Amino acid sequence: MNAQVWNFPGGLQLPANKQQSTALPIQQPPLPRRLVIPLQQHIGEPAVPCVEVGERVLKGQLIAEAGSAISAALHAPTSGTVVEISEQPYPHSSGLSVAAIVIDSDGRDEWTTLKPETQYASLSGVELLQRIRQAGIAGLGGAGFPTAAKLAARAQDDLHTLIINGAECEPYISADDLLMRERATELVEGIEVLMHILQPQQVLLGIEDDKPEAIAAVQAAIGERSIRLQAVPTRYPSGGERQLIQLLTGREVPAGGLPADIGMLCVNVGTAVAVADAVLRGRPLISRITTLTGAALARPCNVEALLGTPVVELLEFAGLDQARLDRLLLGGPLMGAALPSLDVPLIKTANCLLAATREELPPPPPEMPCIRCGDCAQVCPASLLPQQLYFFAEDHDQLMAHDLFDCIECGACAYVCPSSIPLVQYYRASKAEIRDLEQRQLKAEHWRLRFEQRQERLRREEEQRTADRLARQERAARVQAHQPEVQAPAAPAAQSVIERVKAEKAVGNAPDQLKRLKIEASMAQVALKKAEKQLAAHDTEQLRSQVTELRVAAEEAKAALATAEAQGAIAEPAPAAAPVTDEAALKKAKIDAAMARAQ
């Protein structure tokens, strides 16, 4: 408790405004009639539904699986029926809708079968990480990074310090304070599970010194365990991951780096309790403690609300006066986002709903030109130059040179700006533009690599086809070079057979030839007579020439017929040593000859 506490640059001393919501213990709101569970409640890829419309689900049943390694599963917050899987309003200042699973409650709140693991020490770190992943746990401190992925990134590396973040620094928010007061035992159980997974050399638990009840409860739960509880000064934003590490260890996370780069890992107290529930009691993350506060509420308090509960129902439970409500913030007054509607569901990262009146949080005055006073630089906890980031809002190279992404968007610079410049909004817009540009560049590079890989594949295929063709030609050349020596003698024999068959067919077909010659001679005479009649009727030079040609043809046909008749009278069949008169034999001989020529 009395170890050295370091400091971090900048920061603000702000009115806490936490006593309004800490007067009552954690409340249990009524079971909602309908729950809307967005598939995107965390950093990374959205979850993938594994239920269908019309299906009945039990409390704690898996309804959407993690979409990737950086994702988180979703479970039914209560028993009921899936009535929709569609676009639904989302708690974001943009007012956009996202895909969500809608469940109508049956009022029974019936649990599915749970699988607690009280003897977790017998399990390996990998097995425990899998349980945490299946439970759908994401960081409950605000960022919403999937816890299993965060732990797995350094589970086997040189990690020496585990830091538990209980420094809930932003005004109005008291969810972690009440959690530590009432569930200190579960918190310590979760820390021990994390210690078993990560095997750190030391565990540090930081709580702001304006939470004496929480400090006492946690210290009693720790007992003699090797967990060092340290009270840190109440100064915003001491609950920032980098700032708390600097307060507890004196070490600074390098620019552009992560705590893991210096062997440390930071986990929120709410996340640690969720880990204990998932491992020791088998319960997935289906609810969270949320602060309901603001002057528009009659009974500010903290509630343990089911994920997917309509925000309007929670506010009405706390006594919302809609006539006084001017702005509804998701989060605190400095880092929170204004919600355009009350018809949105509670999500995993919703640690506070601030229903503010106009007197409580008056609208900011009109933006004025920067006067270069330097107040923003003095309060910046990341030692940046906010005014320079503002001037270079559209110059990405300069923004990166001035370490834009080291900005934690705490809003301290905008809070002290005498010109009322919404600096954080400029930074967020610039970050979004740079991320979008980087994504487009990554896609372009990915497409270029795919194109080059395709071209290389086509080139290899063409080379293979060319090599195969040359190999076939080479084999054919070798065969042709050796075949004539073996097959050439067969050709004369086959040819002699064909000639013998043709000669025999010529003798055998003599009557047919004589008949054909008679027909040709008769047709020649008929054609000659027709031409002579035409010549007698019309004496022209063309007809005279035609008649002369037909007369010559008729005489030739007659002479050929006479010659054939004379030969037929004296012709006798010539004996053949091996007569081949069969059509099948002739066909076979032709095939043999053709094969011989081909070879």
Secondary structure, DSSP 8 states (H G I E B T S, - for coil): --S-----S--B------TTTSSS--B-----SEEEEES--SSSS--EE-S-TT-EE-BT-EEEE-SSSS---EE-SSSEEEEEEEEEE-SSTT--EEEEEEEEE-S---B------TTGGGS-HHHHHHHHHHTT-B-TTSS--BHHHHHHTTSSS---EEEEEE---STT--HHHHHHHH-HHHHHHHHHHHHHHH--SEEEEEEETT-HHHHHHHHHHHTTSS-EEEEE---BTTTSHHHHHHHHHS----TT--GGGGTEEEEEHHHHHHHHHHHHS---S-EEEEEEESTTBSS-EEEEEETT-BHHHHHHHTTB-TTT--EEEES-TTT-EE-S-S--B--TT--EEEEE-TTTS-------------HHHHH-TT---HHHHHHTTT-HHHHHHTTGGG-----HHHHH-TT---HHHHHHHHHHHHHHHHHHHHHHHHHHHHHHHHHHHHHHHHHHHHHHHHHHHHHHHHHHHHHHHHHTTHHHHHHHHHHHHHHHHHHHTHHHHHHHHHHHHHHHHHHHHHHHHHHHHS--HHHHHHHHHHHHHHHHHHHHHHHHHHHHHH------SS----HHHHHHHHHHHHHHHH-
